[in-house]
Every structure is written in C-alpha cells, then in structure tokens.
Amino acid sequence: MPRWRPLLAPHLRCTSITCQNLLLCGLTFCVLLPLCCHRLLYSYYYIKPLFLNSMSEAVLRQSLQRGQDALTFWKTKENTKLSELSDRPDLLVTIVTSRRSEARDFHYLLQVTRTLHDLLRSCEGIRRCADVVICDVQHGDQQNEDAILLQNHFNIVRRSFKEREADLDFVNTFEREKRDYVFCLRKGWELTHAKNIVVLEDDALPKSDFFHVVNNLLSRSFIQDSLYVKLYHPERLQRYFNPEPYRILEWIGLGSVLATALLLALPFCKRFPVSPSLSHANLLFYTLYFMAFAELFGRHYLLELRRFSPQLYAVSPATECCTPAMLFPGNSSLRAADILDAAFCSKGNAKDLVLYRSVRATGERAHCLEPNLITHIGAFSSVRPNPARPRLL
C-alpha cells in the first residue's frame, strides 16, 4: 500500500470536513449557480450566445414603448410651465440633449422628462424637489424635435446665434461633446445660482427614489467638499475583481463576515453530521468560498439590496467612466467647467477622464454612488457611430 494513502484516508472519508467542503464547492459552483445565474446579464454564468440577442431586443422594445407613451403624454399635456425657475433653489436638474437621428422613435428626452415630471409631482412637503432646465445643444440646421415639443412645459436654454457661429470650427466629437457639457454647466448656474446641480444626459432615466437618495446624499457633510459625485457607473464594470482597492477590501470583508457568521451558527444546527470549528483553516476556506460566490453571482445584484433605504446607498471613490448622471455640490459645477475648458478632449481623453485625472492630480475629492441612481437607456449614441442593432453588452 502506498505510504500516502493512510495519511490521506481520514481526509477522504465522506464524513470528513474536507470531503464535505469539496462537495459543497462542487454543488455550489457547478450546479446551483449555473442553474440560477445563466440568465443574469452581469453574472459570470450568463450564457451570452443563447440569451444576449433576445434580451437586447426585449429591452429595445420596452424602451421604444416607453418613448411612444411619453410622446403621447407630452402631446396631450396642457401647455403650462411645470418648472418655473426658483431663486437659488436647493437643487437644479439640467438635462443635456441633442437630436438623435438613429433613435428618433425612442424619444429618450421625452422618457426622461416624463419620469422627472412624475417624480416631481410625487414630492412631499412645501418646497418642490428640484427645478428643471433642458439644455439643447443641437448643432447644424436640423432641430431637436423633442426639445421643441417640451418648450411649453420646461425652461429650455440654447446657444445664441453668435455663439453657434463662433463654435462652427471643426473639432472632434469628444471635444464638441465637452464644449456642450461646459455650456450647460455654466448656463444652469447663471440662470439659478442653485445650491446643488445634477446634470443628466438625455438618456439617463432616473430611478423611482432619485430625489430621496440625492437629498440624503447631500445631507452627508463630506459631500459638500467633493468636486462631483457620479450617480452612475456601468454595471458590467461593477465587479469585485477590479483594480480599485476599496472593492478588494469590501470583497474580503464580505467573505470574512459571512464565513464567521456561518461557523458560529453551524454548531447550533443539529441536522449537520459534521460541524466545522471556528479555526483559522476553516475561516480561510469559507472566506474564499463566499468571496468566489459573490463574484461569480455578480456584485451588481448584491448592490441592488441597498435600495431598501437611501441610507444604505454606498459612497465610494470616483471611477473613470462615465458621465450620464453627475451631482455637483455647491458651486463645484463652475470649477468642473473650468477644468474641462482647460483641456482639449479626444479619443482616450474624453471629458470623464479629464475630470478623473484632474482629481487624481490635485488631490481633490470626488465620489461615486452605488447602486446606480439612473438607468442608462441610450442604446443609440448622438456622438458616436452606432451598430445596426445595439446589444446590452
């Protein structure tokens, strides 16, 4: 008999902790998670060849239906100004919009304003949640039909004829997008001198708790010292396995807490034939087990549990991408406009990267909110080439 067999025999019995741990891993990662997660878009187990096209088409159909419903709503809405601007409001929402020829039937701007209209009407209290300004940055001879439809309901700002003439020089799409963003940042401040400004791109659909979370966020003292807070980060980039250090610490912390809780609870479960002790080896194994479970299942879905209360939303260090929804506390929108004005944007140096690199260089604070406070519905870009049929990933 080989010498190693007597040494390994105690560990290979079906009643041993080692055998049970191997069985647990096999059932979890090879049976349970594949069965439960094969349709979850942001899980490692998502079967992309089978489900991506059909899921993308379903999302496009839903967005198209929302767009058509919003078009009907605004066409039949009585022509009354819903957002007369206040004097120095607590919060101003500026929507940056331009014409999207390839997504004309989706009416992204109408979807966003319809949602904001409902959220503003549901606000409780004497003072309204926010003022709203639409910043139409359409270039050229074509008009932004959706913005024209809304001009009897919202305050709309556009460049003057002289400003449009001065901006006719050829620049790449990234620089033009940045100049439009800077114009809207400054114009929103000039009109209202708002205490805080949220800038939404016209394909950023607010969640139902949008204003409750923003108000809670602004009540946190450290936010007022921030240059900006990102209210959106792409779901596909929210995984734990990421270069960002805070996520690694969060990942280890989650695994160790769940492992400790399990090892403390198992001795009280009489049905288990073997109850692992709270040893260093068991703690390490179950910590790694829960870390692997959380990553493979999908951090995005764990973050969704935080929506139970505005207080549960996490604020983390700012990430590079992207700018569909940005909160600028105090008068930081002017500082952000100056930072962007001083840079020339191009591929690889878009406005989100300019802001991020400036924060890293100066040591200024910037944050990102998790989970996302908006849904990015823009399958068709207004500044970049689009595929014939966009897909979710």
Legacy VTK file of the C-alpha trace (Angstrom):
# vtk DataFile Version 3.0
C-alpha trace
ASCII
DATASET POLYDATA
POINTS 393 float
0.000 0.000 0.000
1.421 3.435 -0.890
2.630 5.417 2.121
0.499 8.471 1.313
-2.816 6.563 1.391
-3.012 6.123 5.202
-2.202 9.815 5.622
-4.963 10.972 3.251
-7.572 8.381 4.189
-9.021 10.352 7.164
-9.485 13.405 4.943
-11.153 11.496 2.105
-13.925 9.867 4.124
-17.352 11.179 3.118
-17.952 12.310 6.683
-14.777 14.413 6.847
-14.745 18.210 6.685
-12.505 18.113 3.592
-14.876 15.847 1.689
-17.872 17.954 2.669
-16.130 21.162 1.634
-15.271 19.705 -1.762
-18.850 18.531 -2.179
-20.129 21.982 -1.158
-17.916 23.698 -3.756
-18.941 21.251 -6.474
-22.655 21.670 -5.820
-22.402 25.458 -5.481
-20.182 26.376 -8.411
-21.047 23.572 -10.818
-24.769 23.060 -10.159
-26.520 25.757 -8.099
-25.001 28.929 -9.561
-25.167 27.773 -13.209
-28.867 26.901 -12.757
-29.723 30.180 -11.022
-27.493 32.646 -12.897
-27.421 31.564 -16.544
-29.929 34.334 -17.390
-28.409 37.052 -15.183
-26.744 39.522 -17.538
-23.931 40.581 -15.199
-23.100 37.153 -13.774
-20.127 35.096 -14.917
-22.569 32.267 -15.639
-24.618 34.279 -18.132
-24.885 32.305 -21.389
-24.271 35.137 -23.823
-24.707 33.217 -27.131
-28.145 31.951 -26.067
-29.742 34.966 -24.431
-27.970 38.217 -25.344
-29.701 38.914 -28.656
-33.210 38.144 -27.405
-32.656 40.110 -24.188
-31.290 43.085 -26.123
-34.308 43.055 -28.433
-36.684 42.893 -25.453
-35.010 45.909 -23.824
-35.167 47.863 -27.093
-38.887 47.075 -27.434
-39.546 48.248 -23.872
-37.636 51.477 -24.475
-39.485 52.056 -27.747
-42.829 51.570 -25.996
-41.849 53.971 -23.196
-40.794 56.501 -25.819
-44.080 56.275 -27.683
-46.054 56.517 -24.429
-44.029 59.597 -23.435
-44.639 61.166 -26.857
-48.393 60.689 -26.452
-48.257 62.083 -22.913
-46.457 65.294 -23.849
-48.519 65.854 -26.994
-51.739 65.711 -24.990
-50.410 67.570 -21.949
-51.833 71.009 -21.303
-49.360 73.754 -22.205
-48.413 75.011 -18.745
-44.952 75.685 -17.448
-44.211 72.892 -14.997
-40.835 74.208 -13.919
-40.738 77.955 -13.458
-37.308 78.587 -12.030
-36.919 79.462 -8.357
-34.483 81.945 -6.894
-31.451 79.944 -5.720
-33.155 76.518 -5.489
-31.694 73.748 -3.344
-31.351 71.515 -6.402
-31.322 72.128 -10.138
-31.575 69.278 -12.645
-30.033 70.179 -16.007
-30.742 67.801 -18.887
-28.214 67.933 -21.731
-29.836 66.937 -25.008
-29.298 66.890 -28.752
-31.067 65.299 -31.682
-30.541 61.540 -32.139
-31.416 60.731 -35.725
-30.989 56.962 -35.354
-33.048 56.841 -32.138
-35.738 59.338 -33.077
-38.592 56.901 -32.365
-37.263 56.106 -28.892
-37.638 59.725 -27.687
-35.077 59.448 -24.892
-35.560 63.043 -23.771
-39.329 62.582 -23.543
-38.857 59.425 -21.471
-36.568 61.206 -19.004
-38.758 64.286 -18.653
-41.901 62.147 -18.250
-40.224 60.290 -15.364
-38.999 63.534 -13.792
-42.487 65.006 -14.129
-43.956 62.080 -12.179
-41.222 62.205 -9.531
-41.634 65.947 -9.030
-45.391 65.594 -8.625
-44.921 62.910 -6.003
-42.598 65.054 -3.875
-43.951 65.761 -0.428
-43.610 68.980 1.512
-43.985 72.665 0.814
-40.849 73.058 -1.313
-40.500 71.065 -4.517
-37.710 68.592 -5.007
-35.904 70.431 -7.765
-36.055 72.875 -10.647
-35.511 71.515 -14.154
-33.734 73.085 -17.131
-33.334 71.471 -20.542
-30.101 72.433 -22.285
-30.486 71.885 -26.032
-27.045 71.690 -27.631
-28.173 70.665 -31.120
-25.751 71.785 -33.853
-26.431 72.454 -37.511
-29.645 73.209 -39.365
-31.687 70.280 -38.032
-33.811 70.904 -34.964
-34.267 68.812 -31.859
-37.962 67.978 -32.221
-38.318 66.541 -28.717
-36.911 69.697 -27.122
-39.279 71.839 -29.210
-42.220 69.733 -28.009
-41.215 70.383 -24.385
-40.659 74.134 -24.637
-44.178 74.848 -23.336
-43.530 72.727 -20.254
-39.898 73.280 -19.259
-37.330 76.059 -19.371
-35.045 75.416 -22.340
-31.699 77.098 -22.961
-29.821 77.179 -26.251
-26.758 78.932 -27.594
-27.349 82.288 -29.195
-26.796 82.701 -32.928
-23.419 84.357 -32.292
-22.320 81.526 -30.004
-23.304 78.936 -32.594
-21.400 80.832 -35.281
-18.313 81.001 -33.064
-18.457 77.238 -32.469
-18.515 76.234 -36.130
-14.790 75.395 -36.223
-14.131 71.705 -36.834
-13.413 69.688 -33.696
-13.685 66.006 -32.970
-16.834 64.588 -31.365
-15.221 64.279 -27.921
-14.228 67.938 -27.846
-17.622 69.048 -29.136
-19.360 66.930 -26.502
-17.169 68.516 -23.822
-17.907 72.062 -25.015
-21.637 71.318 -24.951
-21.331 69.977 -21.406
-19.411 73.043 -20.243
-22.005 75.348 -21.788
-24.794 73.561 -19.907
-22.867 73.586 -16.623
-22.342 77.326 -16.761
-25.775 78.166 -18.110
-27.523 76.254 -15.327
-25.543 78.172 -12.715
-26.111 81.544 -14.377
-29.875 81.037 -14.512
-30.487 79.935 -10.943
-27.336 80.045 -8.775
-28.620 76.739 -7.439
-27.102 75.375 -4.243
-26.543 71.998 -5.926
-26.734 70.895 -9.560
-27.409 67.489 -11.096
-26.529 67.165 -14.779
-28.312 64.379 -16.636
-27.662 63.372 -20.205
-30.908 62.854 -22.089
-30.643 59.050 -21.942
-30.317 58.879 -18.130
-33.663 57.649 -16.811
-33.988 58.404 -13.054
-34.922 55.642 -10.624
-38.086 55.980 -8.548
-36.139 57.033 -5.427
-33.986 59.547 -7.291
-34.762 62.678 -5.254
-34.911 60.889 -1.910
-31.423 59.477 -2.427
-29.975 62.762 -3.746
-31.333 64.647 -0.720
-29.906 62.034 1.632
-26.596 62.196 -0.211
-26.435 65.976 0.160
-27.088 65.659 3.898
-23.754 63.839 4.310
-21.285 66.532 5.326
-18.292 65.298 3.313
-20.232 65.538 0.038
-20.097 69.350 0.106
-16.305 69.138 -0.164
-16.465 67.000 -3.311
-15.948 68.215 -6.847
-18.592 65.793 -8.102
-20.461 62.586 -7.294
-21.156 60.138 -10.107
-24.658 58.722 -9.919
-23.966 56.024 -12.498
-21.249 53.505 -13.253
-21.710 50.816 -15.952
-23.000 47.600 -14.411
-20.513 45.472 -16.329
-17.680 47.338 -14.538
-19.041 46.887 -11.011
-17.367 43.566 -10.253
-15.170 42.925 -7.224
-12.294 41.674 -9.370
-11.215 45.164 -10.233
-8.100 47.320 -9.827
-9.922 49.640 -7.410
-8.540 48.953 -3.885
-11.740 49.700 -1.961
-13.592 46.933 -3.797
-10.939 44.382 -2.840
-11.319 45.390 0.808
-15.119 45.224 0.505
-14.815 41.778 -1.090
-12.567 40.395 1.666
-14.744 41.976 4.340
-17.921 40.428 2.922
-16.332 36.979 2.721
-14.883 37.073 6.249
-18.110 38.333 7.854
-20.246 35.667 6.163
-17.686 32.965 6.955
-17.564 33.945 10.634
-21.360 34.059 10.877
-21.648 30.603 9.276
-19.039 28.987 11.533
-20.682 30.472 14.618
-24.158 29.330 13.558
-23.389 25.768 12.396
-22.824 24.273 15.906
-26.459 25.108 16.690
-27.721 23.214 13.609
-28.120 19.642 14.854
-29.011 18.230 11.420
-25.461 18.628 10.099
-23.429 15.460 10.751
-20.188 17.433 10.830
-19.889 20.911 12.299
-16.662 22.708 11.330
-14.976 24.566 14.153
-14.008 28.228 14.111
-10.397 27.518 13.189
-8.022 29.543 11.024
-8.179 26.933 8.234
-11.989 26.813 8.189
-12.269 30.584 8.402
-9.920 30.962 5.420
-11.768 28.326 3.385
-15.235 29.791 3.934
-13.996 33.329 3.407
-12.661 32.317 -0.012
-15.865 30.346 -0.662
-18.129 33.337 -0.053
-15.800 35.649 -1.982
-15.966 33.338 -5.001
-19.742 33.023 -4.623
-20.257 36.812 -4.538
-18.017 37.483 -7.539
-19.435 34.728 -9.728
-23.017 35.553 -8.798
-22.475 39.241 -9.590
-21.684 42.220 -7.362
-24.279 44.267 -9.261
-27.091 42.099 -7.863
-25.762 42.352 -4.319
-25.673 46.140 -4.627
-29.381 46.118 -5.510
-30.117 45.089 -1.907
-29.081 48.601 -0.842
-32.181 50.107 -2.495
-34.258 49.300 0.581
-33.319 52.680 2.060
-31.487 55.848 0.908
-29.230 55.490 3.960
-27.913 52.173 2.619
-26.528 53.638 -0.622
-22.742 53.480 -0.572
-20.403 56.329 -1.492
-17.048 55.201 -2.818
-14.064 56.887 -4.506
-14.791 58.127 -8.026
-14.248 55.872 -11.015
-13.105 56.848 -14.514
-16.262 56.103 -16.509
-18.829 57.766 -17.184
-20.937 60.972 -17.040
-24.639 60.226 -17.794
-25.587 61.474 -14.316
-23.398 63.781 -12.196
-24.060 65.659 -8.962
-22.091 68.884 -8.447
-22.469 70.058 -4.825
-22.371 73.778 -4.082
-20.709 75.808 -6.828
-18.395 72.965 -7.867
-20.035 72.941 -11.323
-18.087 76.120 -12.110
-14.796 74.510 -11.055
-15.603 71.464 -13.167
-16.372 73.725 -16.148
-13.006 75.485 -15.739
-11.181 72.128 -15.553
-12.877 70.921 -18.725
-12.301 74.226 -20.510
-8.572 73.965 -19.878
-8.330 70.577 -21.611
-8.748 69.520 -25.222
-10.709 66.269 -25.481
-10.046 63.488 -27.958
-10.265 59.718 -28.133
-8.729 58.375 -24.932
-9.126 61.737 -23.221
-12.887 62.279 -23.049
-14.495 64.582 -20.505
-14.943 61.860 -17.870
-11.219 61.056 -17.995
-10.292 64.750 -17.862
-12.264 65.193 -14.635
-10.934 61.959 -13.125
-7.284 62.745 -13.927
-7.672 66.266 -12.588
-8.983 64.904 -9.284
-6.101 62.436 -9.068
-3.546 65.152 -9.863
-4.844 67.788 -7.437
-5.958 65.501 -4.616
-9.470 66.918 -4.719
-12.328 64.699 -3.583
-14.747 63.004 -5.978
-17.099 60.121 -5.347
-19.328 57.525 -6.965
-22.710 56.383 -5.662
-23.629 52.692 -5.559
-26.015 51.262 -6.712
-26.805 53.385 -9.758
-29.421 56.105 -9.392
-30.320 56.128 -13.087
-30.874 53.585 -15.836
-28.808 54.245 -18.948
-31.316 53.757 -21.780
-29.183 55.212 -24.589
-28.691 52.294 -26.948
-28.016 54.809 -29.760
-25.353 57.461 -29.267
-25.680 61.004 -30.576
-21.909 61.481 -30.970
-20.504 58.053 -31.914
-21.179 55.501 -34.703
-23.955 53.052 -33.871
-24.372 49.373 -34.815
-27.416 48.327 -36.799
-28.944 46.621 -33.739
-27.363 47.633 -30.405
-26.771 44.971 -27.764
-26.678 45.216 -23.978
-23.030 44.167 -23.697
LINES 1 394
393 0 1 2 3 4 5 6 7 8 9 10 11 12 13 14 15 16 17 18 19 20 21 22 23 24 25 26 27 28 29 30 31 32 33 34 35 36 37 38 39 40 41 42 43 44 45 46 47 48 49 50 51 52 53 54 55 56 57 58 59 60 61 62 63 64 65 66 67 68 69 70 71 72 73 74 75 76 77 78 79 80 81 82 83 84 85 86 87 88 89 90 91 92 93 94 95 96 97 98 99 100 101 102 103 104 105 106 107 108 109 110 111 112 113 114 115 116 117 118 119 120 121 122 123 124 125 126 127 128 129 130 131 132 133 134 135 136 137 138 139 140 141 142 143 144 145 146 147 148 149 150 151 152 153 154 155 156 157 158 159 160 161 162 163 164 165 166 167 168 169 170 171 172 173 174 175 176 177 178 179 180 181 182 183 184 185 186 187 188 189 190 191 192 193 194 195 196 197 198 199 200 201 202 203 204 205 206 207 208 209 210 211 212 213 214 215 216 217 218 219 220 221 222 223 224 225 226 227 228 229 230 231 232 233 234 235 236 237 238 239 240 241 242 243 244 245 246 247 248 249 250 251 252 253 254 255 256 257 258 259 260 261 262 263 264 265 266 267 268 269 270 271 272 273 274 275 276 277 278 279 280 281 282 283 284 285 286 287 288 289 290 291 292 293 294 295 296 297 298 299 300 301 302 303 304 305 306 307 308 309 310 311 312 313 314 315 316 317 318 319 320 321 322 323 324 325 326 327 328 329 330 331 332 333 334 335 336 337 338 339 340 341 342 343 344 345 346 347 348 349 350 351 352 353 354 355 356 357 358 359 360 361 362 363 364 365 366 367 368 369 370 371 372 373 374 375 376 377 378 379 380 381 382 383 384 385 386 387 388 389 390 391 392
